[in-house]
Amino acid sequence: MSNIISGKELSKTIRQEVKEEVAKLKEKFNKVPHLVVIIIGEDPASLSYVKAKERACLRAGMKSTLMRKEESITEEELLNLIHELNNDDDVHGILVQLPVPGHIDDNKVINAIKQEKDVDGFHPLNVASVHLGTPGILPATPKGIMTMLKSTNTEIKGKNALVIGRSNIVGKPVAMLLLKEHATVTIAHSRTQNMKELALQADILVAAVGRPNMVTADMVKEGAIVIDVGVNRVDDKLVGDVDFEAVKEKASFITPVPGGVGPMTIASLLQNTIECFLMIEDK
Ligand code: L34
C-alpha cells in the first residue's frame, strides 16, 4: 500500500513560500517579478494550463501577462514579439506555451528568448547547465518531480531509476537530475525491447510517455516510487501513464493524475520566475 505524493498539497506549500519571497522582493526592489506567457491558438488544454499559470502568479503577488495570439501569427511576428519582451525592463520571464503551430519552428522560438528570461529552462545554455550539473534554470516539470521525490525523504543515491520517455522537456532532463543525485539511470522509450524487465528493477520509475495505462502493476517492483508525468484525456477524463489503482498497491509512493506533477510544474515555474527576476534585478 502506498503513500500518495500530493502535488496539489506540496505545490500549495511552495506557492506560499514564493508569495512570502515576492513580498520581500517588493520591499527590496520596489517591484515584483513579471511573467509573460504567450499562447498561440485555441487548444483548450493548453489554454487551461496557461490560465492556471496566470492565476498562480497573481496569487503569489507577481505580475502576469497572458498574450493570446492567433494561429495565423507568423514566425517572424512571434520572434519580433520575443525580441521586444527581451528588451523590456519590466519583463522578467518569457514563456511560449508549447506546442506551437507547425509553421513555426519551436527551436527558433526557444533560442530567441534571452537566457535570463528563460523561465522554462529550455534555452540551450540552460539545457547545458542541466547536463553539466552547473547552476541554471531547471525546466519546470523535472524540477517539480525532483521536489516531489525529495519530499518522500527517501534516498536517491545508488537507487535504480528508470525514466520512460526521452523528450527534451521531461525525459532527458529528469534523467540528468536523477544522475546528479547519484541514481543509476536508464532511459527507456518506444523502441525499448525489454521494458518490463527494466521496469521491474526500478526503485524509482518516472513515466513520461503520454499513453494511458502504459505502466501496469506487473511492471512495478514492490516498494518502488512511481512518478506519473502523463496528462492524457480519455473520454473527457484526465488520466496519467500509470494504472494508478493497481500500481498504488505495489508502490511505496505514487503521484496521482490530476493533482500530481501538473501542479508542481506550475509551482516550479513560479520559483523559476523569482530566479530570473534576481538574475536581472540583483546584479
Ligand atoms: N513552454 N510549454 C511550455 N512550458 C511548459 O511547462 C509546458 N507544459 C507542458 C505543455 N507545454 C508547455 C505545461 O505547462 C505540460 N504542462 C502542464 C502544466 C500544468 C498542468 C498540466 C500540464 C496541470 O496543472 N495539470 C492539472 C490538471 C489540469 C486539467 O484538469 O486540465 C493536474 O492536476 O495535473
py3Dmol code that shows the C-alpha trace and the ligand (Angstrom):
import py3Dmol

protein = """\
ATOM      1  CA  MET A   1       0.000   0.000   0.000  1.00  0.00           C
ATOM      2  CA  SER A   2       1.423   3.273  -0.999  1.00  0.00           C
ATOM      3  CA  ASN A   3       1.588   6.821   0.100  1.00  0.00           C
ATOM      4  CA  ILE A   4       0.238   9.296  -2.379  1.00  0.00           C
ATOM      5  CA  ILE A   5       2.538  12.239  -3.091  1.00  0.00           C
ATOM      6  CA  SER A   6       0.066  15.068  -3.434  1.00  0.00           C
ATOM      7  CA  GLY A   7       1.373  17.619  -5.898  1.00  0.00           C
ATOM      8  CA  LYS A   8      -1.638  19.689  -5.034  1.00  0.00           C
ATOM      9  CA  GLU A   9      -0.644  19.956  -1.366  1.00  0.00           C
ATOM     10  CA  LEU A  10       3.106  20.264  -1.942  1.00  0.00           C
ATOM     11  CA  SER A  11       2.556  22.966  -4.554  1.00  0.00           C
ATOM     12  CA  LYS A  12       0.468  24.936  -2.044  1.00  0.00           C
ATOM     13  CA  THR A  13       3.413  24.977   0.354  1.00  0.00           C
ATOM     14  CA  ILE A  14       5.759  26.128  -2.411  1.00  0.00           C
ATOM     15  CA  ARG A  15       3.351  28.793  -3.615  1.00  0.00           C
ATOM     16  CA  GLN A  16       3.102  30.138  -0.067  1.00  0.00           C
ATOM     17  CA  GLU A  17       6.912  30.288   0.155  1.00  0.00           C
ATOM     18  CA  VAL A  18       7.021  32.066  -3.204  1.00  0.00           C
ATOM     19  CA  LYS A  19       4.398  34.528  -2.027  1.00  0.00           C
ATOM     20  CA  GLU A  20       6.488  35.397   1.041  1.00  0.00           C
ATOM     21  CA  GLU A  21       9.600  35.760  -1.103  1.00  0.00           C
ATOM     22  CA  VAL A  22       7.767  38.044  -3.549  1.00  0.00           C
ATOM     23  CA  ALA A  23       6.725  40.291  -0.662  1.00  0.00           C
ATOM     24  CA  LYS A  24      10.385  40.592   0.371  1.00  0.00           C
ATOM     25  CA  LEU A  25      11.465  41.328  -3.194  1.00  0.00           C
ATOM     26  CA  LYS A  26       8.841  44.043  -3.416  1.00  0.00           C
ATOM     27  CA  GLU A  27      10.320  45.659  -0.295  1.00  0.00           C
ATOM     28  CA  LYS A  28      13.861  45.414  -1.556  1.00  0.00           C
ATOM     29  CA  PHE A  29      13.491  46.265  -5.245  1.00  0.00           C
ATOM     30  CA  ASN A  30      10.227  48.160  -5.225  1.00  0.00           C
ATOM     31  CA  LYS A  31       8.901  45.877  -7.951  1.00  0.00           C
ATOM     32  CA  VAL A  32       7.677  42.309  -8.318  1.00  0.00           C
ATOM     33  CA  PRO A  33       8.569  39.542 -10.804  1.00  0.00           C
ATOM     34  CA  HIS A  34       6.629  39.799 -14.061  1.00  0.00           C
ATOM     35  CA  LEU A  35       5.934  36.701 -16.147  1.00  0.00           C
ATOM     36  CA  VAL A  36       4.696  36.971 -19.730  1.00  0.00           C
ATOM     37  CA  VAL A  37       3.065  33.856 -21.178  1.00  0.00           C
ATOM     38  CA  ILE A  38       2.397  33.655 -24.897  1.00  0.00           C
ATOM     39  CA  ILE A  39      -0.119  31.154 -26.181  1.00  0.00           C
ATOM     40  CA  ILE A  40      -0.890  30.573 -29.823  1.00  0.00           C
ATOM     41  CA  GLY A  41      -4.217  29.137 -30.935  1.00  0.00           C
ATOM     42  CA  GLU A  42      -7.220  27.780 -29.117  1.00  0.00           C
ATOM     43  CA  ASP A  43      -6.220  24.364 -27.784  1.00  0.00           C
ATOM     44  CA  PRO A  44      -8.430  24.008 -24.684  1.00  0.00           C
ATOM     45  CA  ALA A  45      -5.895  22.003 -22.646  1.00  0.00           C
ATOM     46  CA  SER A  46      -3.053  24.463 -23.351  1.00  0.00           C
ATOM     47  CA  LEU A  47      -5.375  27.350 -22.537  1.00  0.00           C
ATOM     48  CA  SER A  48      -6.305  25.802 -19.207  1.00  0.00           C
ATOM     49  CA  TYR A  49      -2.595  25.316 -18.326  1.00  0.00           C
ATOM     50  CA  VAL A  50      -1.654  28.902 -19.131  1.00  0.00           C
ATOM     51  CA  LYS A  51      -4.639  30.255 -17.233  1.00  0.00           C
ATOM     52  CA  ALA A  52      -3.570  28.192 -14.234  1.00  0.00           C
ATOM     53  CA  LYS A  53      -0.089  29.720 -14.565  1.00  0.00           C
ATOM     54  CA  GLU A  54      -1.520  33.228 -14.650  1.00  0.00           C
ATOM     55  CA  ARG A  55      -3.711  32.574 -11.616  1.00  0.00           C
ATOM     56  CA  ALA A  56      -0.779  31.135  -9.650  1.00  0.00           C
ATOM     57  CA  CYS A  57       1.368  34.191 -10.481  1.00  0.00           C
ATOM     58  CA  LEU A  58      -1.281  36.644  -9.386  1.00  0.00           C
ATOM     59  CA  ARG A  59      -1.997  34.727  -6.173  1.00  0.00           C
ATOM     60  CA  ALA A  60       1.705  34.815  -5.314  1.00  0.00           C
ATOM     61  CA  GLY A  61       1.686  38.577  -5.743  1.00  0.00           C
ATOM     62  CA  MET A  62       3.589  38.519  -9.027  1.00  0.00           C
ATOM     63  CA  LYS A  63       2.683  40.337 -12.190  1.00  0.00           C
ATOM     64  CA  SER A  64       1.359  38.219 -15.035  1.00  0.00           C
ATOM     65  CA  THR A  65       0.562  38.992 -18.647  1.00  0.00           C
ATOM     66  CA  LEU A  66      -1.159  36.407 -20.806  1.00  0.00           C
ATOM     67  CA  MET A  67      -0.725  37.152 -24.511  1.00  0.00           C
ATOM     68  CA  ARG A  68      -3.121  35.240 -26.722  1.00  0.00           C
ATOM     69  CA  LYS A  69      -2.102  35.102 -30.376  1.00  0.00           C
ATOM     70  CA  GLU A  70      -3.984  33.721 -33.346  1.00  0.00           C
ATOM     71  CA  GLU A  71      -2.953  30.515 -35.048  1.00  0.00           C
ATOM     72  CA  SER A  72      -2.101  32.640 -38.099  1.00  0.00           C
ATOM     73  CA  ILE A  73       0.745  34.541 -36.391  1.00  0.00           C
ATOM     74  CA  THR A  74       3.907  34.225 -38.485  1.00  0.00           C
ATOM     75  CA  GLU A  75       7.217  33.007 -37.120  1.00  0.00           C
ATOM     76  CA  GLU A  76       8.691  36.440 -37.793  1.00  0.00           C
ATOM     77  CA  GLU A  77       5.933  38.202 -35.860  1.00  0.00           C
ATOM     78  CA  LEU A  78       6.421  35.870 -32.919  1.00  0.00           C
ATOM     79  CA  LEU A  79      10.210  36.323 -32.954  1.00  0.00           C
ATOM     80  CA  ASN A  80       9.748  40.112 -33.108  1.00  0.00           C
ATOM     81  CA  LEU A  81       7.435  39.972 -30.108  1.00  0.00           C
ATOM     82  CA  ILE A  82      10.018  37.929 -28.182  1.00  0.00           C
ATOM     83  CA  HIS A  83      12.728  40.472 -29.039  1.00  0.00           C
ATOM     84  CA  GLU A  84      10.539  43.280 -27.724  1.00  0.00           C
ATOM     85  CA  LEU A  85       9.935  41.380 -24.487  1.00  0.00           C
ATOM     86  CA  ASN A  86      13.662  40.560 -24.208  1.00  0.00           C
ATOM     87  CA  ASN A  87      14.362  44.297 -24.243  1.00  0.00           C
ATOM     88  CA  ASP A  88      11.509  45.267 -21.936  1.00  0.00           C
ATOM     89  CA  ASP A  89      12.934  46.044 -18.478  1.00  0.00           C
ATOM     90  CA  ASP A  90       9.530  45.441 -16.932  1.00  0.00           C
ATOM     91  CA  VAL A  91       9.547  41.750 -18.007  1.00  0.00           C
ATOM     92  CA  HIS A  92      11.479  39.081 -16.065  1.00  0.00           C
ATOM     93  CA  GLY A  93      10.186  35.858 -17.552  1.00  0.00           C
ATOM     94  CA  ILE A  94       9.002  34.845 -21.036  1.00  0.00           C
ATOM     95  CA  LEU A  95       7.212  31.573 -21.703  1.00  0.00           C
ATOM     96  CA  VAL A  96       5.852  30.420 -25.049  1.00  0.00           C
ATOM     97  CA  GLN A  97       3.435  27.592 -24.340  1.00  0.00           C
ATOM     98  CA  LEU A  98       4.224  24.511 -26.420  1.00  0.00           C
ATOM     99  CA  PRO A  99       3.284  23.074 -28.809  1.00  0.00           C
ATOM    100  CA  VAL A 100       3.334  25.955 -31.305  1.00  0.00           C
ATOM    101  CA  PRO A 101       1.653  25.573 -34.733  1.00  0.00           C
ATOM    102  CA  GLY A 102       3.558  23.570 -37.353  1.00  0.00           C
ATOM    103  CA  HIS A 103       4.583  26.601 -39.438  1.00  0.00           C
ATOM    104  CA  ILE A 104       6.630  27.922 -36.502  1.00  0.00           C
ATOM    105  CA  ASP A 105       9.998  26.366 -35.647  1.00  0.00           C
ATOM    106  CA  ASP A 106       9.919  25.809 -31.889  1.00  0.00           C
ATOM    107  CA  ASN A 107      13.716  25.680 -31.716  1.00  0.00           C
ATOM    108  CA  LYS A 108      13.965  29.169 -33.169  1.00  0.00           C
ATOM    109  CA  VAL A 109      11.428  30.373 -30.606  1.00  0.00           C
ATOM    110  CA  ILE A 110      13.279  28.774 -27.701  1.00  0.00           C
ATOM    111  CA  ASN A 111      16.616  30.159 -28.897  1.00  0.00           C
ATOM    112  CA  ALA A 112      15.162  33.651 -29.249  1.00  0.00           C
ATOM    113  CA  ILE A 113      14.274  34.012 -25.559  1.00  0.00           C
ATOM    114  CA  LYS A 114      17.063  35.711 -23.636  1.00  0.00           C
ATOM    115  CA  GLN A 115      18.693  33.283 -21.233  1.00  0.00           C
ATOM    116  CA  GLU A 116      17.966  35.411 -18.150  1.00  0.00           C
ATOM    117  CA  LYS A 117      14.249  35.443 -19.040  1.00  0.00           C
ATOM    118  CA  ASP A 118      14.015  31.737 -19.905  1.00  0.00           C
ATOM    119  CA  VAL A 119      11.665  30.659 -17.088  1.00  0.00           C
ATOM    120  CA  ASP A 120      11.111  27.310 -18.838  1.00  0.00           C
ATOM    121  CA  GLY A 121      14.783  26.348 -18.755  1.00  0.00           C
ATOM    122  CA  PHE A 122      14.590  25.408 -22.449  1.00  0.00           C
ATOM    123  CA  HIS A 123      17.344  27.729 -23.723  1.00  0.00           C
ATOM    124  CA  PRO A 124      20.439  25.782 -24.932  1.00  0.00           C
ATOM    125  CA  LEU A 125      22.585  27.354 -22.211  1.00  0.00           C
ATOM    126  CA  ASN A 126      20.130  26.230 -19.530  1.00  0.00           C
ATOM    127  CA  VAL A 127      19.942  22.779 -21.125  1.00  0.00           C
ATOM    128  CA  ALA A 128      23.743  22.672 -20.978  1.00  0.00           C
ATOM    129  CA  SER A 129      23.662  23.554 -17.270  1.00  0.00           C
ATOM    130  CA  VAL A 130      21.456  20.553 -16.540  1.00  0.00           C
ATOM    131  CA  HIS A 131      23.894  18.299 -18.372  1.00  0.00           C
ATOM    132  CA  LEU A 132      26.958  19.848 -16.747  1.00  0.00           C
ATOM    133  CA  GLY A 133      25.308  19.957 -13.322  1.00  0.00           C
ATOM    134  CA  THR A 134      26.085  23.670 -13.024  1.00  0.00           C
ATOM    135  CA  PRO A 135      23.687  26.391 -11.777  1.00  0.00           C
ATOM    136  CA  GLY A 136      20.941  27.391 -14.213  1.00  0.00           C
ATOM    137  CA  ILE A 137      17.193  27.489 -14.648  1.00  0.00           C
ATOM    138  CA  LEU A 138      15.784  23.958 -14.455  1.00  0.00           C
ATOM    139  CA  PRO A 139      12.827  23.013 -16.634  1.00  0.00           C
ATOM    140  CA  ALA A 140       9.688  23.224 -14.502  1.00  0.00           C
ATOM    141  CA  THR A 141       8.358  19.681 -14.803  1.00  0.00           C
ATOM    142  CA  PRO A 142      11.656  17.913 -13.978  1.00  0.00           C
ATOM    143  CA  LYS A 143      12.270  20.399 -11.170  1.00  0.00           C
ATOM    144  CA  GLY A 144       8.817  19.640  -9.733  1.00  0.00           C
ATOM    145  CA  ILE A 145       9.471  15.902  -9.995  1.00  0.00           C
ATOM    146  CA  MET A 146      12.721  16.221  -8.038  1.00  0.00           C
ATOM    147  CA  THR A 147      10.942  18.284  -5.369  1.00  0.00           C
ATOM    148  CA  MET A 148       8.332  15.514  -5.076  1.00  0.00           C
ATOM    149  CA  LEU A 149      10.996  12.807  -4.792  1.00  0.00           C
ATOM    150  CA  LYS A 150      12.817  14.759  -2.098  1.00  0.00           C
ATOM    151  CA  SER A 151       9.556  15.255  -0.191  1.00  0.00           C
ATOM    152  CA  THR A 152       9.437  11.487   0.400  1.00  0.00           C
ATOM    153  CA  ASN A 153      12.721  11.680   2.362  1.00  0.00           C
ATOM    154  CA  THR A 154      13.950   8.504   0.687  1.00  0.00           C
ATOM    155  CA  GLU A 155      17.497   8.311  -0.508  1.00  0.00           C
ATOM    156  CA  ILE A 156      18.012   8.588  -4.276  1.00  0.00           C
ATOM    157  CA  LYS A 157      21.727   7.805  -4.144  1.00  0.00           C
ATOM    158  CA  GLY A 158      22.545   4.378  -5.551  1.00  0.00           C
ATOM    159  CA  LYS A 159      18.945   3.577  -6.495  1.00  0.00           C
ATOM    160  CA  ASN A 160      17.905   2.252  -9.890  1.00  0.00           C
ATOM    161  CA  ALA A 161      15.861   4.856 -11.722  1.00  0.00           C
ATOM    162  CA  LEU A 162      14.009   4.155 -14.947  1.00  0.00           C
ATOM    163  CA  VAL A 163      12.780   7.109 -16.970  1.00  0.00           C
ATOM    164  CA  ILE A 164      10.301   6.102 -19.649  1.00  0.00           C
ATOM    165  CA  GLY A 165      10.271   8.805 -22.323  1.00  0.00           C
ATOM    166  CA  ARG A 166      13.099  10.785 -23.900  1.00  0.00           C
ATOM    167  CA  SER A 167      11.608  14.205 -24.594  1.00  0.00           C
ATOM    168  CA  ASN A 168      13.732  17.319 -24.278  1.00  0.00           C
ATOM    169  CA  ILE A 169      11.194  18.770 -21.850  1.00  0.00           C
ATOM    170  CA  VAL A 170      10.873  15.868 -19.400  1.00  0.00           C
ATOM    171  CA  GLY A 171      12.659  12.571 -20.085  1.00  0.00           C
ATOM    172  CA  LYS A 172      16.176  13.769 -20.854  1.00  0.00           C
ATOM    173  CA  PRO A 173      16.441  16.463 -18.164  1.00  0.00           C
ATOM    174  CA  VAL A 174      14.836  14.350 -15.422  1.00  0.00           C
ATOM    175  CA  ALA A 175      17.358  11.597 -16.203  1.00  0.00           C
ATOM    176  CA  MET A 176      20.206  14.099 -15.766  1.00  0.00           C
ATOM    177  CA  LEU A 177      18.809  15.403 -12.477  1.00  0.00           C
ATOM    178  CA  LEU A 178      18.463  11.852 -11.128  1.00  0.00           C
ATOM    179  CA  LEU A 179      22.024  11.163 -12.225  1.00  0.00           C
ATOM    180  CA  LYS A 180      23.179  14.256 -10.353  1.00  0.00           C
ATOM    181  CA  GLU A 181      21.556  12.765  -7.230  1.00  0.00           C
ATOM    182  CA  HIS A 182      23.661   9.618  -7.833  1.00  0.00           C
ATOM    183  CA  ALA A 183      20.896   7.312  -9.070  1.00  0.00           C
ATOM    184  CA  THR A 184      21.747   4.650 -11.627  1.00  0.00           C
ATOM    185  CA  VAL A 185      19.680   5.913 -14.520  1.00  0.00           C
ATOM    186  CA  THR A 186      18.190   4.120 -17.501  1.00  0.00           C
ATOM    187  CA  ILE A 187      16.174   5.874 -20.194  1.00  0.00           C
ATOM    188  CA  ALA A 188      13.582   3.743 -21.960  1.00  0.00           C
ATOM    189  CA  HIS A 189      11.382   4.722 -24.904  1.00  0.00           C
ATOM    190  CA  SER A 190       9.061   3.385 -27.597  1.00  0.00           C
ATOM    191  CA  ARG A 191      11.789   1.221 -29.164  1.00  0.00           C
ATOM    192  CA  THR A 192      12.972  -0.303 -25.888  1.00  0.00           C
ATOM    193  CA  GLN A 193      12.704  -4.073 -26.141  1.00  0.00           C
ATOM    194  CA  ASN A 194      12.888  -5.280 -22.534  1.00  0.00           C
ATOM    195  CA  MET A 195      10.697  -2.640 -20.922  1.00  0.00           C
ATOM    196  CA  LYS A 196       9.110  -4.891 -18.295  1.00  0.00           C
ATOM    197  CA  GLU A 197      12.455  -6.363 -17.272  1.00  0.00           C
ATOM    198  CA  LEU A 198      13.962  -2.891 -16.840  1.00  0.00           C
ATOM    199  CA  ALA A 199      10.902  -1.570 -15.050  1.00  0.00           C
ATOM    200  CA  LEU A 200      10.924  -4.416 -12.533  1.00  0.00           C
ATOM    201  CA  GLN A 201      14.423  -3.377 -11.460  1.00  0.00           C
ATOM    202  CA  ALA A 202      13.478   0.249 -10.928  1.00  0.00           C
ATOM    203  CA  ASP A 203      13.360   1.687  -7.402  1.00  0.00           C
ATOM    204  CA  ILE A 204      12.250   4.963  -8.970  1.00  0.00           C
ATOM    205  CA  LEU A 205      10.069   4.876 -12.057  1.00  0.00           C
ATOM    206  CA  VAL A 206       9.228   8.038 -13.983  1.00  0.00           C
ATOM    207  CA  ALA A 207       6.632   7.634 -16.731  1.00  0.00           C
ATOM    208  CA  ALA A 208       6.548  10.457 -19.278  1.00  0.00           C
ATOM    209  CA  VAL A 209       5.163   8.862 -22.387  1.00  0.00           C
ATOM    210  CA  GLY A 210       1.679  10.194 -22.996  1.00  0.00           C
ATOM    211  CA  ARG A 211      -0.011   6.808 -23.193  1.00  0.00           C
ATOM    212  CA  PRO A 212      -2.778   5.871 -20.717  1.00  0.00           C
ATOM    213  CA  ASN A 213      -2.118   2.751 -18.621  1.00  0.00           C
ATOM    214  CA  MET A 214       1.313   2.244 -20.156  1.00  0.00           C
ATOM    215  CA  VAL A 215       2.713   1.283 -16.756  1.00  0.00           C
ATOM    216  CA  THR A 216       0.821  -1.669 -15.322  1.00  0.00           C
ATOM    217  CA  ALA A 217       1.191  -3.276 -11.897  1.00  0.00           C
ATOM    218  CA  ASP A 218       3.072  -6.314 -13.253  1.00  0.00           C
ATOM    219  CA  MET A 219       5.872  -3.949 -14.352  1.00  0.00           C
ATOM    220  CA  VAL A 220       6.368  -2.349 -10.946  1.00  0.00           C
ATOM    221  CA  LYS A 221       8.804  -3.519  -8.289  1.00  0.00           C
ATOM    222  CA  GLU A 222       7.352  -3.850  -4.787  1.00  0.00           C
ATOM    223  CA  GLY A 223       8.108  -0.647  -2.871  1.00  0.00           C
ATOM    224  CA  ALA A 224       9.093   1.446  -5.901  1.00  0.00           C
ATOM    225  CA  ILE A 225       8.435   5.180  -6.119  1.00  0.00           C
ATOM    226  CA  VAL A 226       6.284   5.876  -9.171  1.00  0.00           C
ATOM    227  CA  ILE A 227       6.069   9.335 -10.726  1.00  0.00           C
ATOM    228  CA  ASP A 228       3.371   9.766 -13.356  1.00  0.00           C
ATOM    229  CA  VAL A 229       4.001  12.654 -15.752  1.00  0.00           C
ATOM    230  CA  GLY A 230       1.256  11.705 -18.216  1.00  0.00           C
ATOM    231  CA  VAL A 231      -1.624  14.081 -18.860  1.00  0.00           C
ATOM    232  CA  ASN A 232      -3.918  12.164 -21.190  1.00  0.00           C
ATOM    233  CA  ARG A 233      -7.531  12.969 -21.897  1.00  0.00           C
ATOM    234  CA  VAL A 234      -9.688   9.866 -22.163  1.00  0.00           C
ATOM    235  CA  ASP A 235     -13.416  10.484 -22.661  1.00  0.00           C
ATOM    236  CA  ASP A 236     -13.010  13.960 -21.150  1.00  0.00           C
ATOM    237  CA  LYS A 237     -11.292  12.494 -18.110  1.00  0.00           C
ATOM    238  CA  LEU A 238      -7.673  13.262 -17.244  1.00  0.00           C
ATOM    239  CA  VAL A 239      -5.516  10.161 -16.712  1.00  0.00           C
ATOM    240  CA  GLY A 240      -1.791   9.583 -16.411  1.00  0.00           C
ATOM    241  CA  ASP A 241       0.509   6.973 -17.959  1.00  0.00           C
ATOM    242  CA  VAL A 242       0.223   4.697 -14.930  1.00  0.00           C
ATOM    243  CA  ASP A 243      -2.561   2.293 -13.992  1.00  0.00           C
ATOM    244  CA  PHE A 244      -2.922   4.152 -10.704  1.00  0.00           C
ATOM    245  CA  GLU A 245      -5.403   1.934  -8.843  1.00  0.00           C
ATOM    246  CA  ALA A 246      -3.414  -1.265  -9.371  1.00  0.00           C
ATOM    247  CA  VAL A 247       0.071   0.237  -9.125  1.00  0.00           C
ATOM    248  CA  LYS A 248      -0.636   2.044  -5.860  1.00  0.00           C
ATOM    249  CA  GLU A 249      -0.936  -1.367  -4.181  1.00  0.00           C
ATOM    250  CA  LYS A 250       2.711  -2.098  -5.007  1.00  0.00           C
ATOM    251  CA  ALA A 251       4.445   1.256  -4.922  1.00  0.00           C
ATOM    252  CA  SER A 252       5.775   2.835  -1.726  1.00  0.00           C
ATOM    253  CA  PHE A 253       4.930   6.267  -3.121  1.00  0.00           C
ATOM    254  CA  ILE A 254       2.942   7.275  -6.177  1.00  0.00           C
ATOM    255  CA  THR A 255       1.818  10.541  -7.744  1.00  0.00           C
ATOM    256  CA  PRO A 256      -1.806  10.930  -8.857  1.00  0.00           C
ATOM    257  CA  VAL A 257      -3.154  12.492 -12.060  1.00  0.00           C
ATOM    258  CA  PRO A 258      -4.623  15.063 -11.761  1.00  0.00           C
ATOM    259  CA  GLY A 259      -3.157  16.670  -8.668  1.00  0.00           C
ATOM    260  CA  GLY A 260       0.374  15.314  -9.060  1.00  0.00           C
ATOM    261  CA  VAL A 261       3.123  16.531 -11.362  1.00  0.00           C
ATOM    262  CA  GLY A 262       0.918  19.153 -13.092  1.00  0.00           C
ATOM    263  CA  PRO A 263       0.509  21.490 -10.102  1.00  0.00           C
ATOM    264  CA  MET A 264       4.213  21.015  -9.284  1.00  0.00           C
ATOM    265  CA  THR A 265       5.128  22.194 -12.789  1.00  0.00           C
ATOM    266  CA  ILE A 266       3.288  25.424 -12.087  1.00  0.00           C
ATOM    267  CA  ALA A 267       4.818  25.865  -8.618  1.00  0.00           C
ATOM    268  CA  SER A 268       8.308  25.313 -10.081  1.00  0.00           C
ATOM    269  CA  LEU A 269       7.597  27.900 -12.765  1.00  0.00           C
ATOM    270  CA  LEU A 270       6.911  30.450 -10.038  1.00  0.00           C
ATOM    271  CA  GLN A 271      10.235  29.588  -8.369  1.00  0.00           C
ATOM    272  CA  ASN A 272      11.971  29.987 -11.732  1.00  0.00           C
ATOM    273  CA  THR A 273      10.348  33.379 -12.260  1.00  0.00           C
ATOM    274  CA  ILE A 274      11.874  34.545  -8.975  1.00  0.00           C
ATOM    275  CA  GLU A 275      15.280  33.203 -10.075  1.00  0.00           C
ATOM    276  CA  CYS A 276      15.034  35.119 -13.358  1.00  0.00           C
ATOM    277  CA  PHE A 277      13.951  38.257 -11.510  1.00  0.00           C
ATOM    278  CA  LEU A 278      17.039  38.034  -9.306  1.00  0.00           C
ATOM    279  CA  MET A 279      19.365  37.449 -12.282  1.00  0.00           C
ATOM    280  CA  ILE A 280      18.013  40.619 -13.848  1.00  0.00           C
ATOM    281  CA  GLU A 281      17.466  42.897 -10.858  1.00  0.00           C
ATOM    282  CA  ASP A 282      20.079  41.751  -8.313  1.00  0.00           C
ATOM    283  CA  LYS A 283      23.208  42.468 -10.310  1.00  0.00           C
TER     284      LYS A 283
END
"""
ligand_1 = """\
34
L34
N 6.552 26.253 -22.743
N 5.034 24.528 -22.705
C 5.936 25.275 -22.070
N 6.227 25.100 -20.747
C 5.599 24.119 -20.037
O 5.941 23.910 -18.767
C 4.635 23.335 -20.670
N 3.909 22.374 -20.010
C 3.582 21.129 -20.716
C 2.908 21.534 -22.047
N 3.543 22.683 -22.681
C 4.387 23.535 -22.038
C 2.965 22.608 -19.070
O 2.807 23.690 -18.544
C 2.627 20.452 -19.756
N 2.242 21.486 -18.824
C 1.266 21.339 -17.815
C 1.155 22.232 -16.762
C 0.206 22.081 -15.784
C -0.676 21.036 -15.826
C -0.585 20.130 -16.852
C 0.373 20.281 -17.855
C -1.702 20.907 -14.751
O -1.834 21.760 -13.923
N -2.492 19.813 -14.736
C -3.509 19.587 -13.755
C -4.843 19.319 -14.392
C -5.305 20.372 -15.312
C -6.589 19.963 -16.036
O -7.503 19.454 -15.399
O -6.627 20.168 -17.240
C -3.134 18.365 -12.919
O -3.636 18.266 -11.805
O -2.377 17.538 -13.432
"""
view = py3Dmol.view(width=600, height=400)
view.addModel(protein, "pdb")
view.setStyle({"model": 0}, {"cartoon": {"style": "trace"}})
view.addModel(ligand_1, "xyz")
view.setStyle({"model": 1}, {"stick": {}})
view.zoomTo()
view.show()
